[in-house]
Amino acid sequence: MKVSRRGMMLGALAVPTVAGLASWQWKTGGQSLLLHDDSLIAGRRFADAGRAAGARTRAIGGDAIRFAREVLADRPALVAGVSRHAEALLIGEVALEEGYVLATELRGCDGTCEGFTLSPGWNALNRVASSAGANWVELLAAWAANPQASELPQVRRFAAASDPGTVLGWVLVPRG
């Protein structure tokens, strides 16, 4: 996901740590929303794992700008997604306008995962996702379904089908 200088500065100043993630929203019933590209194997795996963990999931469809405005109108406490770069970029731009920041980004390719973040508070999630290898999408979904848990979820390691090319996982949170 491409980040502007302004976005990077806002993110560096405002991204909460995993432990303090929008705690007021969780206490008042805030929920996670998981978005996925249904044309991707990783996207479908992400949605299945999210539903299994009890999260709301939604396939990204139609015009990405309108879609993002519609889903962010409900002000979810956290938005996690698995998509291609173009969808992540467009949804991220709308999210920035709506008061969200990119907290972390995961890049999966050929059964591996790398984590990139603007805040050290997200390094634990990135490390665990990277160590999950091809199963990083299931780990991200399980975590996003219950981010206020005291421990990161454990994901079984098994051979998972993957998409050709790079697939992005990303987390958007409300600005501080």
C-alpha positions as CSV (number, residue, x, y, z in Angstrom):
1,M,0.0,0.0,0.0
2,K,1.5,3.3,-1.0
3,V,1.6,5.8,1.8
4,S,1.8,9.6,1.4
5,R,4.1,11.7,3.6
6,R,1.1,13.2,5.3
7,G,-0.4,9.8,5.9
8,M,2.8,8.5,7.3
9,M,3.2,11.4,9.7
10,L,-0.4,11.1,10.8
11,G,0.0,7.3,11.2
12,A,3.2,7.6,13.2
13,L,1.5,10.0,15.5
14,A,-1.8,8.4,15.9
15,V,-1.7,4.6,15.5
16,P,-2.5,2.9,18.8
17,T,-0.7,0.0,20.1
18,V,-2.3,-3.5,19.9
19,A,-2.9,-3.5,23.6
20,G,-4.7,-0.1,23.6
21,L,-6.6,-0.6,20.3
22,A,-9.6,1.6,20.4
23,S,-10.5,0.2,23.8
24,W,-13.4,2.6,24.2
25,Q,-15.1,1.2,21.1
26,W,-14.8,-2.4,22.3
27,K,-16.3,-1.4,25.7
28,T,-19.2,0.2,23.9
29,G,-19.9,-2.6,21.5
30,G,-17.5,-1.7,18.6
31,Q,-16.9,-4.5,16.2
32,S,-14.4,-5.6,13.7
33,L,-15.2,-5.8,10.0
34,L,-13.3,-8.1,7.7
35,L,-13.1,-7.3,4.0
36,H,-11.9,-9.6,1.3
37,D,-11.5,-10.0,-2.4
38,D,-13.6,-13.0,-3.3
39,S,-11.6,-13.6,-6.5
40,L,-8.5,-14.5,-4.4
41,I,-8.0,-17.9,-2.8
42,A,-6.4,-16.0,0.2
43,G,-9.5,-13.7,0.3
44,R,-11.9,-16.7,0.5
45,R,-9.7,-18.3,3.2
46,F,-9.6,-15.1,5.1
47,A,-13.4,-14.8,5.0
48,D,-13.9,-18.4,6.1
49,A,-11.5,-18.1,9.0
50,G,-13.2,-14.8,10.0
51,R,-16.7,-16.2,10.0
52,A,-15.4,-19.3,12.0
53,A,-14.1,-16.8,14.6
54,G,-17.4,-14.9,14.7
55,A,-16.4,-11.8,12.8
56,R,-18.5,-9.9,10.3
57,T,-17.1,-10.4,6.8
58,R,-17.9,-8.8,3.5
59,A,-16.7,-9.3,0.0
60,I,-15.2,-6.2,-1.7
61,G,-17.5,-5.5,-4.7
62,G,-18.4,-2.8,-7.2
63,D,-16.7,0.6,-7.1
64,A,-14.1,0.4,-4.4
65,I,-14.6,4.1,-3.4
66,R,-18.4,3.8,-2.9
67,F,-17.9,0.4,-1.2
68,A,-15.4,1.9,1.3
69,R,-17.6,4.8,2.1
70,E,-20.6,2.5,2.7
71,V,-18.7,0.1,5.0
72,L,-17.0,2.9,7.0
73,A,-20.2,4.7,7.6
74,D,-20.9,2.2,10.4
75,R,-17.6,3.3,12.1
76,P,-16.2,-0.2,12.8
77,A,-13.7,-0.3,15.6
78,L,-11.2,-2.1,13.2
79,V,-11.2,-3.0,9.6
80,A,-9.0,-5.8,8.4
81,G,-8.8,-6.9,4.8
82,V,-7.1,-9.2,2.3
83,S,-7.0,-8.0,-1.3
84,R,-4.9,-6.9,-4.2
85,H,-2.9,-3.7,-4.0
86,A,-5.3,-1.5,-6.0
87,E,-8.3,-2.3,-3.7
88,A,-6.2,-1.8,-0.6
89,L,-5.0,1.5,-1.9
90,L,-8.5,2.9,-2.8
91,I,-10.1,1.7,0.5
92,G,-7.1,3.1,2.4
93,E,-7.5,6.5,0.8
94,V,-11.2,6.6,1.7
95,A,-10.4,5.4,5.2
96,L,-7.9,8.2,5.7
97,E,-10.6,10.7,4.8
98,E,-13.0,9.0,7.3
99,G,-10.6,9.2,10.2
100,Y,-8.8,5.9,10.0
101,V,-5.1,5.1,9.6
102,L,-3.2,2.2,8.2
103,A,-1.9,0.4,11.2
104,T,-0.1,-2.5,9.5
105,E,0.3,-4.2,6.2
106,L,1.1,-7.8,5.4
107,R,2.4,-9.0,2.1
108,G,1.9,-12.6,1.2
109,C,3.5,-14.3,-1.8
110,D,4.4,-17.9,-2.6
111,G,3.6,-19.2,0.9
112,T,5.5,-16.5,2.8
113,C,4.4,-13.3,4.6
114,E,6.2,-10.1,5.4
115,G,4.9,-7.5,7.8
116,F,5.3,-3.7,7.4
117,T,4.1,-1.2,10.0
118,L,4.2,2.5,11.0
119,S,4.1,1.8,14.7
120,P,6.2,-0.6,16.8
121,G,3.0,-1.6,18.7
122,W,2.1,-3.7,15.7
123,N,5.4,-5.7,15.4
124,A,4.1,-8.6,17.4
125,L,1.2,-9.2,15.0
126,N,3.6,-8.9,12.1
127,R,6.1,-11.4,13.5
128,V,3.4,-14.0,14.3
129,A,1.9,-13.6,10.8
130,S,5.3,-13.9,9.2
131,S,6.0,-17.1,11.2
132,A,2.6,-18.5,10.1
133,G,3.9,-18.8,6.5
134,A,1.1,-19.6,4.1
135,N,-1.4,-19.6,6.9
136,W,-1.0,-15.8,7.6
137,V,-4.5,-15.1,6.3
138,E,-6.1,-17.4,8.9
139,L,-4.0,-15.8,11.6
140,L,-5.0,-12.3,10.6
141,A,-8.7,-13.2,10.5
142,A,-8.6,-14.9,13.9
143,W,-6.8,-11.9,15.4
144,A,-9.1,-9.3,13.8
145,A,-12.2,-11.2,15.0
146,N,-10.9,-10.7,18.6
147,P,-8.1,-8.1,18.8
148,Q,-8.7,-7.4,22.4
149,A,-7.6,-10.9,23.4
150,S,-4.6,-11.0,25.6
151,E,-2.7,-13.4,23.3
152,L,-2.3,-13.6,19.6
153,P,-4.1,-16.7,18.2
154,Q,-2.3,-19.9,17.3
155,V,-2.9,-21.2,13.8
156,R,-2.4,-24.8,12.7
157,R,0.4,-25.1,10.1
158,F,-0.8,-27.0,7.0
159,A,-0.2,-26.7,3.3
160,A,-2.5,-23.9,2.0
161,A,-3.4,-23.0,-1.6
162,S,-2.0,-19.7,-2.6
163,D,-2.6,-17.0,-5.2
164,P,-0.1,-16.1,-7.9
165,G,1.5,-12.8,-7.2
166,T,1.4,-10.7,-4.1
167,V,-1.7,-10.5,-1.8
168,L,-2.0,-7.8,0.8
169,G,-3.4,-8.0,4.3
170,W,-4.0,-4.7,6.0
171,V,-5.5,-3.3,9.2
172,L,-7.2,0.1,9.5
173,V,-8.0,1.6,12.9
174,P,-9.6,4.9,14.0
175,R,-7.2,7.7,14.4
176,G,-6.2,8.2,18.1
